[in-house]
């Protein structure tokens, strides 16, 4: 996962947490992570899928992975099936 993708994801998660009245410590507690882990992700934009998934779940979101290729567009437009 690229650093810019991690940065964007963590910003979205932190914004959702703020909207729900959670500070970083509360978010960490709900996600079952340390505040240090969140700080590291914010500063270094380095995170495991597991950590990002737990943070997303803590604010009622989920991460999904999608193949990055033209087949998806073809399927969506009924060109393959």
Residue pairs with C-beta under 8 A, 6 or more apart in sequence:
1 47
1 49
3 45
3 46
4 45
6 41
6 45
6 46
6 47
6 52
7 45
9 47
9 52
9 56
9 63
10 38
10 41
10 42
10 45
10 47
10 52
10 55
12 61
13 27
13 52
13 55
13 56
13 58
13 59
13 61
14 24
14 27
14 42
16 59
16 60
16 61
17 23
17 24
17 26
17 27
17 58
17 59
20 59
20 60
22 30
22 58
22 59
24 35
24 38
24 39
25 35
27 38
27 55
27 58
27 59
28 34
28 35
28 37
28 38
30 58
31 51
31 54
31 55
31 57
31 58
32 54
33 51
33 54
33 55
37 51
38 55
40 46
40 47
41 47
41 51
41 52
41 55
49 63
52 63
53 62
53 63
56 62
56 63
66 72
71 80
74 80
75 81
